[in-house]
Amino acid sequence: QVDLLAGDDTATVTGGPFVAPALAEGQLTALGSTFEVSVSSTVACGGSVPLLATFTTEQGPGFQESFTLDVGTRSLRFDPLDEAPDWRVNPDGDDTAVDGIWELGVPQRVALLGTTTLPGEDHTPGEGKLSFHTDTAPNQFDGDIDGGKTTLESPIFDLSDAVAPTMVFWGWHVALDFTAAGGPASLDTGDLVVFVSNNGGETYEEMGRSSENTTDWTRYAYRIKDTLEPSSRTRFRFVIADETD
């Protein structure tokens, strides 16, 4: 049984719950009916509303999935990172990290002192299983960045006709000191820094950064024009650095 709920008062959901046919593990299906979502006029164009899907199985556990509905926008390009042939790690050859280097692979859940440091699956629904991580090996400290920075660079996006483009991605970020007395403590290093270029990667400007410690896949969104004018040669970089061990 599948139901859809509004995450706050910015939306109203009608329809459901609906019962899906029997499914094998990993199988996809379309529900026979649809939910309708009415969005409040207080939500600005380019904003989003939170939704919560709940799933109850006949003989197994129930579970939930949170996601957002973007309002008044359309997706110009979506990259599920299933193969990521045009993404590059250490594009300038000057990265210094010796551990925790960006890697494309299937994540395997890792937890340490009650904190999930590596999720057990990627965020994209469907058959694709790959995502980028600072090491995907199932060891408590394999994903820990040591010795410097590691850089992940995107392919080039043509955004020359976009009116007000926003770059959106889902990330899982943990920057904690697990040796601290009394339990994990926040670090002053290890920010996730996002850069943007409008000349194909010749030069970059910082577009945003996050020092928060997340407990699940988290949506990040940055308005490109707040940093520079998008072009037909727009490119992004994701950089994390930690000089400590």
C-alpha positions as CSV (number, residue, x, y, z in Angstrom):
1,Q,0.0,0.0,0.0
2,V,1.4,3.4,-1.0
3,D,0.3,6.8,0.4
4,L,1.6,10.3,-0.2
5,L,1.6,13.0,2.4
6,A,2.5,16.7,2.4
7,G,5.6,17.5,4.5
8,D,4.2,20.9,5.6
9,D,1.3,23.3,4.9
10,T,2.7,24.5,1.5
11,A,0.9,21.6,-0.3
12,T,-2.3,19.5,-0.1
13,V,-2.4,15.9,-1.3
14,T,-5.5,14.2,-2.5
15,G,-6.0,10.6,-3.6
16,G,-4.8,7.3,-2.2
17,P,-3.7,5.3,-0.5
18,F,-3.3,2.9,-3.5
19,V,-2.4,-0.8,-3.5
20,A,0.4,-1.9,-5.8
21,P,0.5,-5.3,-7.5
22,A,2.9,-8.0,-6.1
23,L,6.5,-7.0,-6.8
24,A,9.7,-9.0,-6.9
25,E,12.8,-7.4,-5.3
26,G,14.1,-4.5,-7.5
27,Q,11.1,-4.6,-9.8
28,L,9.3,-1.3,-10.8
29,T,5.6,-0.8,-11.4
30,A,3.2,2.1,-12.1
31,L,0.3,2.6,-9.7
32,G,-3.1,2.3,-11.4
33,S,-4.2,5.7,-10.1
34,T,-2.5,9.0,-9.4
35,F,-2.1,11.4,-6.5
36,E,-2.9,15.1,-7.0
37,V,-0.8,17.8,-5.3
38,S,-2.1,21.3,-4.8
39,V,0.6,23.9,-4.1
40,S,0.0,26.9,-2.0
41,S,0.3,30.3,-3.6
42,T,2.9,31.3,-1.0
43,V,5.4,29.0,-2.8
44,A,7.5,31.2,-5.1
45,C,8.4,30.0,-8.6
46,G,11.6,28.0,-8.3
47,G,10.7,27.0,-4.8
48,S,9.9,23.4,-3.6
49,V,7.5,21.6,-1.4
50,P,8.4,18.6,0.8
51,L,6.5,15.3,0.3
52,L,6.6,12.0,2.1
53,A,5.8,8.7,0.5
54,T,4.9,5.8,2.8
55,F,4.9,2.1,1.9
56,T,3.3,-0.7,3.9
57,T,3.9,-4.3,2.9
58,E,1.6,-7.2,3.6
59,Q,4.0,-9.3,5.4
60,G,7.1,-7.2,5.8
61,P,8.2,-3.8,7.2
62,G,6.9,-0.4,6.3
63,F,9.2,2.3,5.2
64,Q,9.2,6.0,4.1
65,E,10.9,8.1,1.4
66,S,11.1,11.9,1.6
67,F,11.5,14.0,-1.5
68,T,10.7,17.5,-2.9
69,L,8.6,18.7,-5.7
70,D,10.1,21.7,-7.6
71,V,7.5,24.3,-8.5
72,G,7.5,26.4,-11.7
73,T,10.7,24.8,-13.0
74,R,11.7,22.2,-15.5
75,S,14.7,19.9,-15.6
76,L,17.1,20.9,-18.4
77,R,19.4,17.9,-17.8
78,F,19.4,15.0,-15.3
79,D,22.5,12.9,-14.7
80,P,21.9,9.8,-12.6
81,L,25.6,9.0,-12.6
82,D,24.9,5.5,-13.7
83,E,28.1,5.4,-15.8
84,A,29.4,9.0,-15.5
85,P,31.8,8.8,-18.5
86,D,32.4,12.5,-18.6
87,W,33.1,13.1,-14.9
88,R,36.7,13.4,-13.9
89,V,38.5,12.9,-10.6
90,N,41.6,15.1,-9.9
91,P,41.2,17.0,-13.2
92,D,44.2,19.3,-12.7
93,G,46.5,16.6,-11.4
94,D,47.1,18.6,-8.2
95,D,45.0,16.8,-5.6
96,T,46.9,15.9,-2.5
97,A,44.6,13.5,-0.5
98,V,46.1,10.1,0.1
99,D,42.9,8.5,1.4
100,G,39.2,9.2,0.7
101,I,39.6,10.1,-3.0
102,W,36.4,10.5,-5.0
103,E,35.4,7.2,-6.5
104,L,32.4,6.0,-8.6
105,G,30.8,2.8,-7.3
106,V,28.1,1.0,-5.4
107,P,28.0,2.3,-1.8
108,Q,28.0,-0.2,1.0
109,R,26.7,1.1,4.3
110,V,29.2,1.9,7.0
111,A,28.3,3.1,10.5
112,L,30.6,4.2,13.3
113,L,29.5,5.0,16.9
114,G,25.9,5.2,15.8
115,T,26.6,7.5,12.8
116,T,26.1,6.3,9.2
117,T,29.2,7.5,7.4
118,L,28.4,5.9,4.1
119,P,24.8,5.2,2.9
120,G,23.8,1.7,1.8
121,E,22.5,2.8,-1.6
122,D,22.5,5.7,-4.0
123,H,19.7,8.3,-4.1
124,T,18.5,7.8,-7.7
125,P,15.4,5.5,-7.8
126,G,15.4,2.7,-10.4
127,E,18.0,0.3,-11.6
128,G,21.0,2.5,-11.4
129,K,23.2,1.8,-8.3
130,L,26.3,4.0,-8.8
131,S,27.2,7.2,-7.1
132,F,30.4,9.2,-6.3
133,H,31.9,8.8,-2.8
134,T,35.1,9.4,-1.1
135,D,35.9,5.7,-1.4
136,T,33.2,3.0,-1.5
137,A,35.0,0.3,0.4
138,P,33.1,-1.1,3.4
139,N,35.6,-0.2,6.1
140,Q,35.0,2.3,8.9
141,F,37.8,4.6,7.9
142,D,38.2,4.0,4.2
143,G,35.9,6.9,3.3
144,D,37.8,9.3,5.6
145,I,39.7,12.0,3.6
146,D,43.3,12.4,4.8
147,G,46.3,14.4,3.6
148,G,44.7,17.1,1.5
149,K,42.0,17.7,-1.1
150,T,40.1,15.5,-3.5
151,T,38.3,17.0,-6.6
152,L,35.4,15.8,-8.7
153,E,34.6,17.7,-11.9
154,S,31.4,17.5,-13.9
155,P,31.0,17.4,-17.7
156,I,30.1,20.6,-19.5
157,F,26.4,21.7,-19.5
158,D,25.0,24.0,-22.1
159,L,22.9,26.5,-20.1
160,S,23.1,29.4,-22.6
161,D,19.3,29.4,-23.0
162,A,18.4,29.0,-19.4
163,V,16.5,31.9,-17.7
164,A,17.5,31.4,-14.1
165,P,19.2,28.0,-13.8
166,T,19.7,26.2,-10.5
167,M,22.2,23.4,-10.0
168,V,20.7,20.7,-7.8
169,F,22.3,17.6,-6.3
170,W,21.8,15.2,-3.5
171,G,24.7,14.7,-1.0
172,W,25.6,12.8,2.1
173,H,28.2,14.7,4.2
174,V,29.8,13.8,7.5
175,A,32.7,15.8,9.0
176,L,33.1,14.5,12.6
177,D,35.9,13.7,15.0
178,F,35.2,10.2,16.2
179,T,38.2,10.3,18.7
180,A,36.6,13.1,20.7
181,A,35.8,12.5,24.4
182,G,32.0,12.0,24.9
183,G,31.3,11.0,21.3
184,P,31.7,12.4,17.8
185,A,32.3,16.1,17.6
186,S,32.0,18.5,14.7
187,L,35.2,19.5,12.8
188,D,36.4,22.8,11.5
189,T,37.6,21.2,8.4
190,G,36.1,19.0,5.7
191,D,33.6,21.3,4.2
192,L,31.9,20.2,0.9
193,V,32.7,23.1,-1.4
194,V,31.0,23.6,-4.8
195,F,32.5,25.6,-7.6
196,V,31.1,26.7,-11.0
197,S,32.8,27.8,-14.2
198,N,31.4,29.4,-17.4
199,N,34.5,28.9,-19.5
200,G,34.6,25.1,-19.6
201,G,36.7,24.8,-16.5
202,E,39.5,27.3,-17.2
203,T,38.6,29.2,-14.1
204,Y,36.2,28.5,-11.2
205,E,34.3,30.6,-8.7
206,E,33.0,29.2,-5.3
207,M,29.3,28.8,-5.5
208,G,28.5,27.4,-2.1
209,R,29.8,25.2,0.8
210,S,28.3,23.0,3.5
211,S,29.8,22.1,6.9
212,E,26.6,20.4,8.1
213,N,26.6,16.8,9.1
214,T,23.7,15.0,7.4
215,T,22.0,11.8,8.4
216,D,20.4,11.0,5.0
217,W,20.7,12.0,1.4
218,T,20.2,15.8,1.5
219,R,19.1,18.1,-1.3
220,Y,21.5,21.0,-2.2
221,A,20.5,23.7,-4.6
222,Y,22.5,26.7,-5.8
223,R,21.3,29.5,-8.2
224,I,24.1,29.8,-10.7
225,K,23.5,33.5,-11.5
226,D,24.2,34.4,-7.9
227,T,27.9,33.6,-8.7
228,L,28.4,34.1,-12.4
229,E,26.6,34.2,-15.8
230,P,25.9,30.7,-17.1
231,S,27.0,29.8,-20.6
232,S,27.2,27.0,-23.1
233,R,30.3,25.8,-21.3
234,T,29.1,25.6,-17.7
235,R,30.9,23.2,-15.5
236,F,31.0,22.3,-11.8
237,R,33.5,21.0,-9.2
238,F,33.0,19.3,-5.8
239,V,36.0,19.6,-3.5
240,I,36.6,18.3,0.0
241,A,39.8,18.8,1.9
242,D,41.1,17.5,5.2
243,E,44.8,17.9,6.1
244,T,44.3,16.0,9.4
245,D,44.0,12.3,10.0
